[in-house]
C-alpha cells in the first residue's frame, strides 16, 4: 500500500527518488501529457457550462484520479516513490524545506521569475516548458509576491468544520466544503496557494511546477480528513444535475470512473498521519 508522507519528513533518498522519477517522466514525454490535460480542463470549466475538474463538485474526485494516474506513472519508473504532500498551513515560508536546492528549488529571480536553483531550474537542462501560456521556456515562481500569506491552521480548521459537501448552483458561487476548499468562497485555501507560488502555478499549466502535485496531495488529504469528521455527509449532487458530474456519472477524460469510485482513498493509498 502506498503511503503518502509529509514532504518535511522525507529522507534525502526519498527526495532524490521522487525528483529522479519526475525528471524521467519529463524526459520520456509523459509529464507534459498531464500538463496538457490539466490546462484543457481549466480552459473549459466555467460556471455556466459543463464543468468537471474545477468550479464543481467533482473538483476533488477529478484531482484524486489525476493524482493517482501521476503517482502510478512515477511508480512505473521507481516503485518506491509515493506522492508527498505539502502542508502549506504549517510550512508557510520561502525557507521551508521543499524549496531547498535538493528538492524543488526556490523562488524565481526578481527580474523575470526564473527559478535559478534545484533540479527543475532551466540551467540544469532537464525542465523545458513545452506546454506553456507564453514564449518563456523556463520554470517561474514568485513565492509570496501576489499574496503574502499562505492559509493558516485556523483557516483550514474553519473549512473542515463545514458540514455540507456542496450545494446549488454547484459552481464557484456555491457554499459548502468543496467550494471553500477550492477557494472561490470564504478564506480561500487551494486557489490562494496557487497564487502564492506564482509563475506557472498561477496559470492553467500549473502542473509545469512539480509543487502542483504536493499541493494537491494536501488538498486531497484535507478532503479525506473532512470525510472522517463528517461520516454522515456525502458527495452531492446525487443525480439529474445538468453540467456537473453526479455521484454515479463518469468523469472525463477517463470516462471509466465515477466520483462514487473515488470516495474511499484507502483503496489506493494512505497518509502518514
N, C-alpha and C positions, 0 to 999 in steps of 0.2 A: 504494500500500500504506500503510495506516495505521501510524504509528509512535507507540507509547505511550512517553511521556517521564516521567522523574522529575520530580515537581512542583517540586522545589527548583531545577530548571533551566528552568522555564517563563519566557518573556518576559512583560512586562506585558501585551502584546497577546494572548498565548495565554491568560493568566489571564482577561482580560476576555471573550474569545470563549467560553471554557468556561462562565464564570458566566452570560453572557447566554443561551447555549443552554439551560442548566439552567433558568433563570428562565422562558424561553419554554415549555419542556415543562410547567412547573408551571402557567403561565397557561392553556395550552390543554387541561389535564386529563390529558395523557398520563403525567406524572410520577407522579401518585397511583395509576395502574394498576400501576406497578412496586411501589409500597409495598404495595398490596393483595395482589398476587401473593406477595411475599416473606412477608408475615405469614401468609397462608393455609398456606404450606408449613411455616413454623416451628411453627404450631399442630398440624399433622397429622403431622409427622415425629417418631416416637417409637421407642424401642429395640425395642419388641415388636410393632410393626405395620408397615404399608407406610411406607417412608421413602425420600425422593428427594433433597431439597435439603440435608439436614443429617443428621448421625449415620449416614452411609452412604457407600459407595464413590463414589456419584455426586455427593457434595458438590462436588467440583472440576469435573467437566464440566457439572453443572447451573448452577453460578455462572458458568462460562465462557460458556455460552449466554445466561444472564441479562444479563451484561455486554455481550455482543455486541449483543443487542437494544437495550440502552440506548445504547450507542455509536452504533448506526445511527440511533436516534431523534435524538440530538444532531446527527448529520451531516445529518439531514433539515432541520435548522434552519440549520446552518452547516457546510458540507462540510469546512472546515479543522480542525474540532475532533476531537481524539482523547482517549480517557480517559487522564489522567495517573495515575501510581501514587505512593503514599506509602510510602517505605522507612522504616517505623517503627523498624527496628533501628538506623538512623543518625540520623534526625530525631526524637529521642526526648523533646523537651521542649515545654512550653507556649509557648516562644518560637520554635519552628520556623516557617519562612516560611508554611506552609499556613494557620496560624492568624492571619495578618495580616488587617487590615480590607479589603485589596484582593483577598482571595481567599475564604476560608471563614469568616472571623471567628474570635473567640477563645472562651474558656471562658465558662460562664454565671455569673451573679452568685450569691453565696453563699446568698441567701435562697430562691431558687426555681429556680436553674439556667438562668434565661433568658439566652440569648445577646444581648448588647447592641450588638455592632458587626458590621460587614460586611454583605454583600448579602442574607444569609439571616436577619438579625435581624428580630424582629417589627416593630420600629419602622420598618424600611424599607418595610413594607407589601406585600411580594411573596411571603411564605413562610408562609401559614397551614397549620396541621396539620389536614388534613381526614380522614386515616386515622390514628386515634390510639387509645391504650390508656386514656386518661382524658380529663378535660374540658379540660386545658390545650392551648391552641391555638398555642403558640409553641415555637420550636426551643430545646431544652435541652441543655446539656453540663455536665460536671463533671470536666474533664481532670485525671487523676492523683489522683482522690479515692478511689474504691473500690479501686483497686490503684495503687500508687505508681510502679511501673516498667514500661515497655514492654519487649518482648523485646530481648535483646542480640544482636549478631552471632554470638557463640559459641553461643547457644541456637539461633539459626537454623541454624547450621552443624551442630549435633548432630542436628537433624531432617532436614536434607538428606542426611546420611550413612546414614539408614535405607534398607536396600536393597530392602525389600518394600513394595509399594504398599498393600496392605490384607490382612486375614485375618479368618477367622471369629472372632466371630459377626457381623462386618460392622455394628457399631453403635458406640455410644460407649464400649464396653468393649474394643474391638479394639486390638491392637498394629498397628504398621505406620506408614508415612509419612503416609497420609491422616489418620488419627485424631490423630497427634501434631501435624500441621499444623493441623487443625481445632481442637484444643486440649482435647479431653476426656481426653487422656493426656499424660504427660510434662511438658515445660516449658511447655506451653500457649501457643501462638502466636496463632492467629486469634481465639479466644474472648477472650483476655486483652485484646486491643486494643479490642474492642467495649466491654468493661467499663471500661477505662482512659478512653475517651472519655466514657462515661456518657450520661445523658439518653436520648433516643430510641435511640441506638446500642446501649444495653443491653437493648433490647426487640425483639419481633418486627417492629416497624415501623421498624427501623433505617435503611432507605433514606430515611426522612424527613430524615436528616442527610446532606448531599451527600458528606461524608467517607467514607460507606459505599463509594462507587464507587472512591475512591482506595485504600482499604484492600483491597478485594477485587481490584483490579487488581494489587496487590503480591502477594497470596496466589496469584493466577494466575501471576504471574511466577516465584514460588518453585516452583510445580508444573512450569513449563517448565524451570527450572534442574535440578530433580530428574530430569526425563526425560533431560536432556542428560548428566547424570552417571551414570545407570543405564540405558543403552540396552537392556540385556537384560531389564529388568523391564517388566512390563506391567500394564494395568488388570485387576483381578480384582474380582468373580468372572466367569468366562467364560460360565457358563450354568447354568440349573436351580436357582437360589437363590431361595427364597421371600422376599418382602417387600422385596427390594432390586433395583436395576437392573443386570442383567448387561451385559456388553460390547456385545452386539448387540440389546438391548432398547431400545425408545423411551422417552423421558423425558416425564413430564407437566410442565407443562401443554401442551407443544407437540405431543407425540405424533408428531413427524416427524423427530426427531433422536436418535441413539444416542450413548452415550459413545464408541464407535469413531469417530464422525464428528468428534469434537472433540479427539482426542488431539494433533493437529498444529496448534498455534496459528498457524504461519507461513502457513497458507492464508488467514488472516483479517487478521493484523497482526504486527508485530514490536515488539521493545523497543529502546530507545535504547542499551542495553548488555547 
